[in-house]
């Protein structure tokens, strides 16, 4: 991203979520605040209205990854005390958090976060007491220190949402974040999405992904960390994560959109993993 500006990918994802609410059938992911955020964005960004310019396959992937993440959170809500949204962008989970007593920490680059908070105010969306904003530059700041200053309790079981972020980070920043989660005293569960390297894609997809990667380079948000499924599984296992469930396009479609004929174009995955922490009872295990 460009310093002093909101992330361009955050803008695109917000518009895609809003369009999905109004135009895509069946609706996979319910987000009653998505349209309000998108309208607030369009009021101040001179790029035309939020429309269907984002390919259907991309909108479908975005909807599925958020549906999967929030389904997993709902499944473990009895053992989770706080949620950390890493690289939150214009995500709306924090303002619409449906779980009483659960704290939500939104972590993002200071520029993007400040811009988002202004758009939330423009949209008239209330900020609940359960939501805390934590400005962090993943490449330079200490995630642990910034979270602690916002009231994060490292002894409480935590659910981490890390969507639309990993591929834009350096390998060192990815490892630093995974290490932070792995070293927490309490158990944790992590949801993240990632993309495969061009070399691992089928021939018919390589040109599409290379062109998209070039666009992201020119926007100042290059792809830096791409993984095969074996590589990401090995990395997570190396940090002590287990219970890894990795959904590629076929498994995502089979679970959430079985009637869709949409094909995979970019090699996106979403996965869930658990870490036992250093407590006696791991998160979600009884």
VENNOR-V44328 format. One record per backbone hydrogen bond with DSSP energy under -1.0 kcal/mol. CO is the residue of the C=O (numbers start at 0). NH is the residue of the N-H. Records with the same first field share a line. If there is no record, write none. Layout:
CO: NH, NH
This chain:
1: 4
6: 10
7: 11
8: 12
9: 13
10: 14
11: 15
12: 16
13: 17
14: 18
15: 19
16: 20
17: 21
18: 22
30: 33
32: 36
33: 37
34: 38
35: 39
36: 40
37: 41
38: 42
40: 43, 44
44: 46
54: 58
55: 59
56: 60
57: 61
58: 62
59: 63
60: 64
61: 65
62: 66
63: 67
64: 68
65: 69
66: 70
67: 71
68: 72
69: 73
70: 74
71: 75
75: 78
80: 102
81: 158
82: 104
83: 160
84: 106
87: 90
91: 95
93: 96
98: 101
102: 82
103: 131
104: 84
105: 133
106: 86, 87
107: 135
108: 112
109: 113
110: 114
111: 115
112: 116
113: 117
114: 118
115: 119
116: 120
117: 121
118: 122
119: 124
120: 123
127: 130
129: 103
131: 105
133: 107
136: 139, 140
141: 145
142: 146
143: 147
144: 148
146: 151
147: 150
152: 155
153: 185
156: 80, 81
157: 188
158: 83
159: 190
160: 85
161: 192
164: 167
165: 168
166: 223, 224
169: 173
170: 174
171: 175
172: 176
173: 177
174: 178
175: 179
176: 180
177: 181
178: 182
180: 183
184: 277
186: 157
187: 274
188: 159
189: 272
190: 161
191: 270
193: 268
194: 226
196: 199
197: 200
201: 204
204: 208
205: 209
206: 210
207: 211
208: 212
209: 213
210: 214
211: 215
212: 216
213: 217
214: 218
215: 220
216: 219
227: 231
228: 232
229: 233
230: 234
231: 235
232: 236
233: 237
234: 238
235: 240
236: 239
241: 273
244: 271
246: 269
247: 251
248: 252
249: 253
250: 254
251: 255
252: 256
256: 259
266: 195
268: 193
269: 246
270: 191
271: 244
272: 189
273: 241
274: 187
281: 284
